[in-house]
Amino acid sequence: IEYAHAEGKQWYYPGYIVQGYPKFDYKLFADKNAAELYIPEQNMWCRYVEGLMEKYK
């Protein structure tokens, strides 16, 4: 992340995560305040808040 910032990149995409699959938990998160989740049922991105992933299982 620091390298991307130094190179002038605005966005960092850590890849996907899977609810209930702890192997991907290391991606949670570089910065929770900057993280967003895609909600396919609503076809939109939402700011990450604790418990949001459980709501859309």
Steps between C-alpha positions, in 0.01 A plus 500: 500500500779740586668428165177567310454825688857606425433426132198732504235228486159600634347156540605170653301187419579215739284250313190334628412362842256225591272521801581222747824396327782613730776431247422842346479689831847648447334730247274643771618776463777724402274777631146416611404866462587487130355154424189445293287193439302422186138407570380307192135500611505880479759527220700750704813553708463587870748625754612214726330489838528220753225242445418602142630176347288291736189690391546390138600133547 
